[in-house]
Structure formats: C-alpha cells, structure tokens
C-alpha cells in the first residue's frame, strides 16, 4: 500500500475503519465511519470488482467523507459512512454475502447505518435487513422509501433550476439542451423529469440497452460515450461514475452549467476552479445529489412519508442557490463554497457541549 491505514485515516479525517471477512460467505468488506458529530454514520454499500484492496479502501474513505458533507449541507443530523465490498464476479452476490455483512453492521451497535449504492439492489438490502434494522432505502412495504433514485433525480432537477436562475435569469428548463451522461437508475429518472419540463435531451451510456430504453421511452437523441462531452448544450449532467470532470474532458465541454447526480465528479478539487475559469457554473455533487439520502432518512420521522420526503428534497434547490451565493460573496469556487457550508454546520454542532448521538428508535434493536 502507498500509505499506512492510519495515514489514510488521518488524510481523510476518519474516526473508524472496520475490516470484515467471512470466508464461507465470500465476504471481504470495509466499513468506513468518517464523522459522527451530527449523528450515526450513514451511507450505502457499494459492491464492486476492485482491482486491489487499496482501491476499495480509498473508495470507502472518499465516499464516506462525501456523505458527511452531504448530510451536513442538507441539514440532516447524520454523519458520513460507507461500505465497500470486494468481489471477483457478480456471481458472488447473494443472500449469504449480504446477511454476513448485516451481522457485522449490527455489531457496530448503531454507529453505522447502510443503504443502497452501486452494485446493490433493494432486494440485497432486504437480506441485510434480516440481520439488522440499521438499513435505509428498503421497499415501501417494509417502511422504506422504495429506493433513492427518483428522489435523487428530483433533487438534481431542482439544482439545475437553481443554476439556470443564476445563469439565465429564470429557472425554466423548457428549451434547454441537456447532455446526460449515464442513464442508469438515477440518470433515467433525470431524463424523465427533464423531458416533462420541456428540455431537449441528449444521452449516452456504456450500456447500449439503457440508451435504447431512454431513446424509445422518452424520444431523446443519443451519442457515443466519448461524444457526450462535446455536445453543444446548456447543461452537462454527469450521472455515471465519478472523476469524469478532468483535464481531458473539461476542454471539450460546450456548456454553461455542470449539474448531475454522480458522486466525486471532479477528478481533483482543482478541476472545480478550472470550470469556473472557463465560465462554467458547477453544482457541487454532494449538494445537488442529496435528494435520495434526504428521502431515505425520512423514515426516521416515525415512518416513511412520500409527501414529506418530496418537500424535504425540494430543499436541494435552496441549498444549491446558497452555495452559489456564498461563492459569489466570498469570491471562491462553488466546490469550496459547498465545503464551507458543510464544515460550518459540523463546527457549530460540534461546539455544543454534552451532545449525544442517539440511534432512531426504529433502528435501536442492535443496541438493546
């Protein structure tokens, strides 16, 4: 490894790392608990064919840190966490693996709550739920949101409108050309809402079946995965994996706004400044894609309520607008403004004496 475990923890500011192994279940997982100042660490489980254990570790560290900032900026009283599960092939997934993971999560006695991420379905969460109540994003019949994708997409649309208000003087998406990179669960819903709002949409995805589905269902146009960056558009919306905004892709962009659902869109923080220098308004990912996490955690209010969740997700518009205002007022890039918004809330709450982290009653079984 390039660094020791504790050097990595110090770099990202983590409280705890938990390494989980169950030979019979084929489980190799890393649970990263970043910060519990605001509440229990919460974040999804990602299952991936990582090239190395170090890659899985860094992914867990980066993603859990992002969840801390996402919850803080969204006004949610939870901390950041994330689980990465290392597999050699998708065939390893199944009840045995996820129930084994559920036991490890349950043994953390409420310090960590998991949910859906890349490579994990609502059905997989049900397996985890057989071993622990510390799960969000369960099916509606089990008291959950039924999956975060529609709510994440709602938030992305709200964030786009806030950006349009800043750039074009009004929030309307009608007639705006939007290039959507990635039409998986969230991206598909983003396209749906964009079309409903009258936008002109162009899509791309490595999965040809996803592209075909979007084109046939929404009558949008499609381009190749490399061409999507060069589309002449108003908004470029990265809704696939991260690090797509980088030295290679930024010169190709022909847009005024970057606003999408992907996590860790900037390959390096400095790319946020490069976008600004090019006159492109960037909606920081953990601000604009918070809708799903906002909705998932609504179940802590005594049971999930779709109407209440939608009202909460509507805050994404205001949060993006606040970040833009801080950026303009202080003369800093939007990604720095977003960090400042989150860090300030964590600092203020952290100063409250005798703060106690309480696990929601519905999830308290593990600590009884």
Beta strands, then each sheet from edge to edge (+ up, - down):
strand 1: 16-22
strand 2: 27-35
strand 3: 41-42
strand 4: 45-48
strand 5: 79-86
strand 6: 112-113
strand 7: 177-181
strand 8: 200-204
strand 9: 221-222
strand 10: 235-238
strand 11: 257-258
strand 12: 281-282
sheet 1: 1+ 2- 5+ 3+ 6+
sheet 2: 1+ 2- 5+ 4+
sheet 3: 9+ 8+ 7+ 10+ 11+ 12+
end
